[in-house]
């Protein structure tokens, strides 16, 4: 596994691991916590992954504890990213967005304890809070950096304007937003802004929540607790319409002797040197597959062809339901 630089010189593996799905959002959670700890440690020791993504709201709380327990023996070899930005009570009840400085400080202290670490490597604002000026958010994180509790500041699903305002107060190391072959929202403004300012970009759901692996079609049923059952893009009619896109990805993968997921990740890696996707998985074999995407070579023509798929074939359905869309900074 080779490495890449996000902003501010933060070096991470070219592909990271999104850990959310180990605690929520994709159906019944694994019954064996020790197995998930084993998967995370396998990511480091065998797959060469050094970049791990969690958040207090995942679970809530239990995902940070899982990641902390798994990585404690390997702490000096990894970069851990977590997030603030929601108003959670002690029982995990979610009362909406809250990025007030006092809340940011509370979350940092609690996350440090759950992760069992002395410093958070990368602290993202999970969603932009319209009630708190981003300058205050950046300033609060800057104080945590000065106090030695946080190393780097990040934003998630932030607009280009918000990124610039935050970066003017405290350097932004990374922006994390959904980005994949079928979700292209960051391309017009956010990616150019990140490139201009030297900020890394971390695509979450880089495999389209599983769609781009070619394993999801109209025969797929989503169990209770699987977020895809609430997303318009995964409704039957939209899945049918979107199959043409993944069929093209599969055709190229077959020609190259790799998997559709590896093509999708290789395309993302080809979009810029500071792009580091964080696909999630619960399985060791998928870790190996995702890490192997770094060895898939795409020609300039292949990259261009893939880049045009969404425009040529269309993508049907929103990427979030109305509640999720309402939290995006546009």
Buried (B, 14 or more C-beta within 10 A) or exposed (E): BEEBBBBBEBEBBBBBBBBBBBBBBBBEBBEEBEEBBEBBBBBBEEBBBBBBBBBBBBBBBBBBBBBBBBBEEBBEEBBBBBBBBBBBEEEEEEEEBBBBBEBBBBBBEBBBEBBBBEBBBBBBBBBBBEEBBBEBBBBBBBBBBEEEBBBBBBBBBBBBEBBBBBBEBBBBBBBBBBBBBBBBBBEEEBBEBBBEBBBBBBBBBBBBBBBBBBEBEEEBEBEEEBBBEEBBBBBEEBBEBBBEBBEBBBEBBEEBEBBBBBBBBBBBBBBBEBBBBBBBBBEBEBBBBBBBBBEBEBEEEBBEBBBEBBEEBEBBBEBBEEEBEEBBBE
